């Protein structure tokens, strides 16, 4: 049996060249407590921000804002992001200014670090440390949005062993042992295998079947998917009770002493790290930092062992916030039922944007929750932690909702005759749209022109108003085109004519 890699000109969404030395340097800094996991993610988010501006015109000055960084990293943002940026700057891993981003490429770029013995030891176990790895940008955004350290180490190991750039093409495929990743990155072997299972489940990694004798000698033959785009997984079959959780580690190998021993002295229900168990209404004590909720909200849990849950829960059982299962995160229809329940219980509003946020939170939990995605989702909903949603989560949720409402991957219906052609924005109008979107997302309520004029004196009030008027006219045209294309989907002719008349009136008022 032959195992051959496959190649493509580039992954879907593009890629960023990172050397093996850079990846090892960043992981070594994290393992030696020089940086935190949040700093690790911010470094990758900064790489994505720089890649977004790789095709700027000569002489055009880029602008990097904390709001854009927060959209990639998620979380509470604010002072936490600034603290991480100061820590990375003090170490020399990332130099951040409003117009430039400078990344460390070798240990010589580090500051205040004298002992590099551990990094050199790590690098000696890897061949060709100066080799460039074409890391897909979707992978960059996945790491920036938040992953467990073991998942990141597993991704690093497969990027180093299974992804190359040869003859101007990305080549994916190689032999990689889980024990090798555990040795190089100093992570527990069981956690590496669990993380690898999770990456296979979300489609990022593909493992080819092979005889056991080859697996024992060379490890598994793996391919990193060059078309991975955070697409939702298909609902798992519910009648196969033997399937195990994607994030569950394999059983202990009792013949190996390197694995950690099980916890034999821990009392059951001593500590709940991911979710609250089902409690009676009399024993519920709401946390001070959370809003006051009814007792029914506090019994919301997620299923940790998905294999047992499939056997216990029939396929016809309706979705409920009291017990979230993996199928709820995979099936958009069931997830929308949970959204209605969350709205009824006062956990979230009922607008379209909040519905998208709810689905984006499910995407965040599904991809980031390698060991217990249902418990992570239940905790995020219970605590109303919507800030953890990243731009990538929202993009995936938008595609998922669109696929649910308009059909799976169905092409857009032919435009209605008379539909205006989309307007191509000028550079000024595109800049205005970007600034309004990012500053609005960051909660800025002031005059955007005041900020722009302070940074760039060439922006006059007349230039700003001209770009704003062009953007408003283009948005009105887009809205009218959407209304016209939806006429065929409407059931009532009178409703269609009302929408068409409304959109025409808005466009005339803008013009």
ZAMARGU-4260 file (C-alpha; in steps of 0.2 Angstrom, whole numbers, plus 5000, padded with zeros to 4 digits):
<rodrens>
0) 5000/5000/5000 | 5007/5017/4995 | 5004/5033/5004 | 5007/5049/4994 | 5005/5067/4999
5) 4993/5078/4990 | 4997/5096/4985 | 4989/5112/4980 | 4995/5129/4975 | 4989/5136/4992
10) 4977/5131/5005 | 4960/5139/5005 | 4961/5156/5012 | 4980/5158/5009 | 4995/5154/5021
15) 5008/5162/5031 | 5026/5157/5030 | 5033/5153/5048 | 5049/5144/5051 | 5051/5129/5062
20) 5062/5139/5072 | 5049/5152/5075 | 5036/5139/5080 | 5048/5131/5092 | 5054/5147/5100
25) 5036/5152/5103 | 5031/5136/5111 | 5047/5136/5122 | 5043/5153/5128 | 5026/5147/5133
30) 5033/5131/5142 | 5046/5140/5152 | 5032/5153/5158 | 5040/5168/5149 | 5023/5171/5141
35) 5005/5165/5144 | 4993/5156/5133 | 4984/5172/5129 | 5000/5180/5123 | 5003/5165/5112
40) 4986/5168/5104 | 4989/5186/5102 | 5005/5183/5093 | 4996/5172/5080 | 4982/5185/5079
45) 4995/5198/5075 | 5002/5187/5061 | 4984/5186/5054 | 4983/5205/5055 | 4999/5207/5045
50) 4993/5195/5032 | 4977/5205/5029 | 4988/5219/5023 | 5000/5210/5012 | 4993/5217/4996
55) 4992/5235/5000 | 4998/5248/4988 | 5016/5254/4989 | 5017/5269/5000 | 5000/5265/5009
60) 5003/5265/5028 | 4994/5250/5037 | 4984/5254/5053 | 4983/5241/5067 | 4970/5243/5080
65) 4966/5234/5097 | 4948/5232/5091 | 4954/5221/5076 | 4965/5211/5088 | 4950/5209/5100
70) 4940/5202/5086 | 4952/5189/5082 | 4956/5184/5100 | 4940/5186/5108 | 4938/5186/5127
75) 4936/5202/5138 | 4949/5211/5129 | 4954/5229/5136 | 4968/5229/5148 | 4971/5210/5146
80) 4976/5213/5128 | 4987/5228/5132 | 4995/5218/5146 | 4999/5204/5134 | 5006/5216/5121
85) 5017/5223/5134 | 5024/5206/5139 | 5027/5201/5121 | 5036/5218/5118 | 5047/5216/5134
90) 5052/5199/5128 | 5055/5204/5110 | 5043/5192/5102 | 5031/5205/5095 | 5034/5224/5093
95) 5017/5232/5091 | 5014/5250/5085 | 4999/5257/5076 | 5008/5256/5059 | 5020/5241/5061
100) 5021/5224/5068 | 5038/5216/5070 | 5040/5197/5075 | 5055/5188/5082 | 5063/5175/5070
105) 5077/5169/5081 | 5083/5169/5099 | 5094/5183/5095 | 5079/5194/5094 | 5074/5190/5112
110) 5077/5202/5126 | 5081/5198/5144 | 5083/5179/5141 | 5100/5172/5146 | 5097/5153/5147
115) 5092/5145/5130 | 5097/5128/5134 | 5080/5121/5133 | 5076/5129/5117 | 5092/5122/5109
120) 5088/5104/5116 | 5071/5105/5108 | 5078/5111/5092 | 5090/5096/5091 | 5076/5084/5090
125) 5069/5092/5074 | 5077/5091/5056 | 5079/5106/5046 | 5074/5119/5059 | 5076/5134/5046
130) 5063/5126/5035 | 5048/5137/5031 | 5031/5130/5035 | 5016/5136/5025 | 5004/5138/5039
135) 4986/5140/5033 | 4978/5156/5038 | 4962/5147/5044 | 4974/5138/5056 | 4981/5154/5062
140) 4964/5161/5066 | 4959/5145/5075 | 4974/5146/5086 | 4971/5165/5089 | 4953/5161/5093
145) 4958/5149/5107 | 4963/5131/5109 | 4970/5120/5123 | 4989/5120/5124 | 4989/5101/5120
150) 4979/5104/5104 | 4991/5118/5099 | 5006/5106/5102 | 4998/5093/5091 | 4995/5105/5077
155) 5013/5111/5078 | 5019/5093/5077 | 5009/5089/5062 | 5013/5106/5054 | 5032/5102/5056
160) 5031/5084/5050 | 5017/5084/5037 | 5016/5101/5028 | 5029/5107/5016 | 5032/5120/5002
165) 5040/5113/4986 | 5041/5120/4969 | 5029/5134/4973 | 5015/5122/4979 | 5009/5117/4997
170) 5012/5098/5000 | 5002/5090/5013 | 5007/5072/5020 | 5019/5064/5031 | 5023/5051/5045
175) 5021/5058/5063 | 5021/5048/5079 | 5011/5054/5094 | 5025/5049/5105 | 5037/5060/5095
180) 5026/5075/5098 | 5024/5071/5116 | 5043/5070/5118 | 5047/5086/5108 | 5034/5097/5116
185) 5034/5089/5133 | 5016/5085/5133 | 5007/5070/5140 | 5005/5056/5127 | 4987/5053/5131
190) 4982/5071/5129 | 4991/5071/5112 | 4981/5057/5106 | 4965/5065/5112 | 4970/5081/5104
195) 4974/5072/5088 | 4956/5063/5088 | 4948/5080/5090 | 4958/5088/5075 | 4952/5073/5065
200) 4934/5075/5071 | 4934/5094/5065 | 4941/5089/5049 | 4958/5098/5051 | 4968/5082/5051
205) 4966/5067/5040 | 4974/5050/5046 | 4975/5036/5033 | 4973/5018/5038 | 4988/5007/5038
210) 4995/4991/5045 | 4999/4991/5063 | 5017/4986/5059 | 5020/5002/5050 | 5011/5012/5063
215) 5022/5005/5076 | 5038/5009/5067 | 5034/5026/5058 | 5018/5032/5067 | 5002/5037/5057
220) 5002/5044/5040 | 4993/5060/5042 | 4988/5074/5030 | 4983/5092/5035 | 4968/5097/5025
225) 4972/5111/5014 | 4953/5115/5011 | 4948/5116/5030 | 4937/5132/5032 | 4929/5129/5049
230) 4914/5121/5040 | 4901/5114/5052 | 4902/5095/5054 | 4887/5084/5048 | 4876/5078/5062
235) 4884/5062/5070 | 4873/5046/5068 | 4864/5043/5084 | 4861/5025/5082 | 4880/5020/5084
240) 4882/5019/5103 | 4899/5012/5102 | 4906/5028/5096 | 4917/5038/5108 | 4919/5056/5111
245) 4930/5065/5099 | 4940/5073/5113 | 4941/5058/5124 | 4958/5051/5127 | 4962/5033/5123
250) 4962/5020/5138 | 4978/5019/5148 | 4992/5008/5142 | 4997/4999/5158 | 5013/4992/5151
255) 5020/5010/5149 | 5026/5019/5165 | 5028/5036/5156 | 5009/5039/5157 | 5002/5048/5172
260) 4993/5038/5185 | 4974/5039/5187 | 4968/5050/5201 | 4963/5037/5215 | 4961/5049/5230
265) 4950/5062/5222 | 4932/5062/5229 | 4918/5061/5216 | 4910/5078/5212 | 4924/5087/5222
270) 4928/5100/5208 | 4918/5104/5193 | 4929/5112/5180 | 4918/5113/5165 | 4900/5113/5170
275) 4888/5113/5184 | 4879/5096/5188 | 4860/5094/5188 | 4855/5101/5205 | 4839/5103/5214
280) 4830/5120/5215 | 4833/5120/5234 | 4852/5118/5233 | 4855/5131/5220 | 4865/5146/5225
285) 4868/5159/5210 | 4886/5166/5208 | 4888/5184/5213 | 4895/5189/5196 | 4881/5181/5186
290) 4864/5189/5183 | 4849/5182/5194 | 4842/5167/5184 | 4828/5155/5188 | 4832/5138/5195
295) 4828/5130/5178 | 4843/5140/5170 | 4855/5133/5183 | 4853/5115/5179 | 4859/5117/5161
300) 4872/5105/5158 | 4882/5097/5143 | 4885/5079/5140 | 4903/5075/5143 | 4903/5057/5137
305) 4895/5058/5120 | 4896/5039/5117 | 4886/5035/5133 | 4874/5049/5129 | 4870/5042/5111
310) 4865/5026/5119 | 4855/5034/5133 | 4846/5048/5123 | 4835/5043/5108 | 4836/5052/5092
315) 4818/5059/5094 | 4822/5068/5110 | 4819/5086/5108 | 4834/5098/5112 | 4834/5106/5129
320) 4846/5117/5138 | 4844/5106/5153 | 4855/5093/5144 | 4865/5098/5129 | 4872/5084/5118
325) 4884/5084/5104 | 4870/5083/5091 | 4863/5100/5097 | 4880/5108/5092 | 4880/5100/5075
330) 4862/5102/5070 | 4857/5120/5066 | 4839/5116/5068 | 4841/5109/5085 | 4853/5124/5090
335) 4839/5136/5085 | 4827/5128/5096 | 4840/5130/5110 | 4841/5148/5105 | 4822/5150/5108
340) 4823/5142/5125 | 4838/5153/5130 | 4828/5169/5124 | 4813/5163/5134 | 4824/5161/5150
345) 4831/5178/5148 | 4848/5173/5143 | 4849/5182/5127 | 4838/5193/5116 | 4828/5188/5100
350) 4836/5199/5087 | 4845/5192/5071 | 4862/5198/5078 | 4859/5189/5094 | 4854/5173/5085
355) 4870/5174/5075 | 4880/5177/5091 | 4871/5161/5099 | 4876/5151/5084 | 4894/5158/5084
360) 4895/5153/5103 | 4891/5135/5098 | 4904/5136/5084 | 4917/5142/5097 | 4913/5128/5109
365) 4912/5114/5095 | 4930/5118/5088 | 4938/5124/5104 | 4931/5112/5117 | 4942/5097/5113
370) 4937/5087/5128 | 4920/5093/5133 | 4912/5105/5120 | 4894/5103/5126 | 4900/5108/5144
375) 4909/5123/5137 | 4894/5128/5127 | 4882/5126/5142 | 4894/5136/5153 | 4896/5150/5140
380) 4877/5152/5139 | 4874/5151/5157 | 4887/5165/5161 | 4882/5174/5145 | 4900/5175/5140
385) 4897/5182/5122 | 4913/5191/5121 | 4923/5175/5119 | 4916/5174/5101 | 4929/5178/5088
390) 4927/5184/5070 | 4931/5167/5063 | 4917/5160/5074 | 4905/5173/5067 | 4910/5169/5049
395) 4907/5150/5052 | 4890/5153/5060 | 4885/5165/5046 | 4888/5152/5033 | 4880/5139/5044
400) 4864/5149/5046 | 4864/5154/5028 | 4865/5135/5023 | 4851/5131/5034 | 4839/5145/5028
405) 4843/5144/5009 | 4848/5126/5007 | 4865/5117/5008 | 4878/5124/4996 | 4864/5129/4983
410) 4869/5142/4971 | 4861/5159/4972 | 4845/5161/4962 | 4847/5170/4946 | 4845/5189/4948
415) 4828/5197/4945 | 4828/5207/4929 | 4831/5225/4933 | 4842/5221/4948 | 4856/5234/4949
420) 4874/5229/4947 | 4884/5229/4964 | 4894/5245/4966 | 4913/5244/4967 | 4919/5254/4982
425) 4933/5266/4980 | 4947/5265/4992 | 4941/5279/5003 | 4924/5272/5004 | 4931/5255/5009
430) 4942/5263/5022 | 4926/5272/5029 | 4917/5255/5030 | 4931/5246/5038 | 4933/5260/5052
435) 4914/5261/5055 | 4913/5242/5057 | 4928/5240/5068 | 4925/5255/5079 | 4907/5251/5081
440) 4911/5233/5086 | 4923/5240/5099 | 4909/5251/5106 | 4915/5268/5100 | 4901/5281/5100
445) 4911/5297/5095 | 4915/5305/5078 | 4925/5293/5068 | 4931/5308/5057 | 4940/5316/5072
450) 4951/5300/5074 | 4955/5299/5056 | 4960/5317/5054 | 4971/5316/5069 | 4981/5301/5061
455) 4981/5307/5043 | 4980/5325/5039 | 4975/5322/5021 | 4958/5317/5026 | 4947/5333/5025
460) 4929/5334/5030 | 4924/5335/5012 | 4934/5320/5007 | 4926/5310/5022 | 4908/5316/5018
465) 4911/5311/5000 | 4917/5293/5005 | 4902/5292/5017 | 4889/5296/5004 | 4897/5284/4992
470) 4896/5270/5005 | 4878/5274/5009 | 4873/5274/4991 | 4882/5257/4988 | 4873/5250/5004
475) 4856/5255/4998 | 4860/5247/4981 | 4865/5231/4989 | 4849/5231/5000 | 4838/5234/4985
480) 4847/5220/4975 | 4844/5208/4990 | 4826/5213/4991 | 4823/5210/4973 | 4832/5193/4974
485) 4820/5188/4988 | 4804/5192/4979 | 4803/5174/4972 | 4804/5167/4990 | 4790/5178/4997
490) 4773/5171/4998 | 4763/5187/4996 | 4764/5198/4981 | 4759/5213/4992 | 4773/5210/5004
495) 4786/5210/4990 | 4779/5226/4982 | 4780/5234/4999 | 4798/5229/5001 | 4803/5235/4984
500) 4795/5251/4986 | 4803/5254/5003 | 4820/5250/4996 | 4818/5261/4981 | 4812/5276/4993
505) 4828/5273/5004 | 4840/5274/4989 | 4831/5289/4982 | 4833/5298/4999 | 4851/5294/5000
510) 4855/5300/4982
</rodrens>
